[in-house]
Amino acid sequence: MLEGIVWVKVPAIAANGKTDVWLYYGNAEADAESGPDLAKTYPDSTVLAYHFSERGAPPKDATKNANNATAAGTVSEGSLIAAGMRLLGGNPIEIPASASLEWKAG
């Protein structure tokens, strides 16, 4: 069985409207390295996004804020999409202090 998971950033989807999204594939010369800057995938309001794909290494933040963890936590295989994280209390994810993680009024 072959499975593919594709994430797409769509600028806007109107309520009760129709939005066309096109998928192009088959470019043998394309690779992930030549794709867009992943940090620009998230809006400025997103302060942290972990994908937990590092397998034993601390998670890296996919946003422009670079809020990378300093401890790996416990990876859990078989999450909804790829790897996940088990938060059992004994092996936490440690995230250094950052101005982008400060809670602000409003």
C-alpha positions in Angstrom: 0.0 0.0 0.0 1.3 3.5 -0.9 0.2 6.4 1.2 1.0 10.1 0.8 0.3 13.0 3.2 0.3 16.5 1.8 0.1 19.8 3.7 -1.1 22.7 1.7 -1.3 26.3 2.8 -4.4 27.9 1.2 -4.6 31.7 1.6 -8.3 31.8 2.4 -11.3 29.5 2.2 -14.6 31.4 2.2 -17.5 30.1 4.2 -20.4 28.8 2.1 -18.3 29.3 -1.0 -16.2 27.2 -3.4 -12.4 27.2 -3.4 -10.4 25.4 -6.0 -7.0 24.0 -4.9 -4.8 22.5 -7.6 -2.2 19.8 -7.1 0.7 19.3 -9.6 3.0 16.3 -9.4 5.3 14.3 -11.5 8.3 16.6 -11.5 11.2 14.2 -11.1 13.6 17.2 -10.6 11.8 18.6 -7.6 12.9 17.8 -4.1 12.1 19.0 -0.6 15.3 21.1 -0.4 14.2 23.3 -3.4 10.8 23.9 -1.9 9.6 27.1 -0.1 11.1 28.3 3.2 9.1 26.2 5.8 9.4 28.9 8.4 7.2 31.1 6.2 4.5 28.3 6.1 3.1 29.5 9.5 1.5 32.9 10.2 3.3 35.3 12.6 0.7 34.4 15.3 2.1 30.8 15.4 4.8 30.8 18.0 5.8 27.1 18.1 5.2 24.1 15.8 6.9 20.7 16.5 6.6 17.7 14.1 8.4 15.2 16.3 10.3 13.7 13.4 13.8 14.0 14.9 13.7 10.5 16.4 15.6 10.8 19.7 16.8 14.4 19.2 15.1 17.4 20.7 12.2 18.7 18.5 13.0 21.6 16.2 10.5 24.5 15.9 9.2 24.8 12.3 8.2 28.5 12.8 10.4 31.5 12.2 10.9 31.8 16.0 13.3 28.8 16.3 11.9 27.8 19.7 13.8 24.5 19.5 13.6 22.2 22.5 16.7 21.2 24.5 15.4 17.8 25.6 13.9 15.2 23.4 10.9 13.8 25.4 9.6 10.3 24.6 8.7 9.7 20.9 5.6 7.7 20.2 5.4 5.8 16.9 2.0 5.4 15.3 0.5 8.8 16.1 -2.2 10.1 13.7 0.5 11.3 11.3 4.0 9.9 11.6 5.6 10.2 15.1 4.2 11.9 18.1 5.2 12.6 21.7 4.2 10.9 24.9 4.0 13.2 27.8 4.4 10.9 30.8 6.0 13.3 33.2 9.4 11.5 33.5 11.0 12.6 30.2 9.7 16.1 29.5 10.3 18.3 26.5 12.3 21.3 27.6 11.9 24.6 25.8 14.2 27.5 26.6 12.7 30.9 27.5 12.0 33.1 24.5 10.3 36.4 24.0 8.1 34.9 21.4 6.6 32.5 24.0 5.7 35.3 26.5 1.9 35.5 27.3 0.6 39.0 26.4 -2.7 40.6 27.4 -5.4 40.1 24.8 
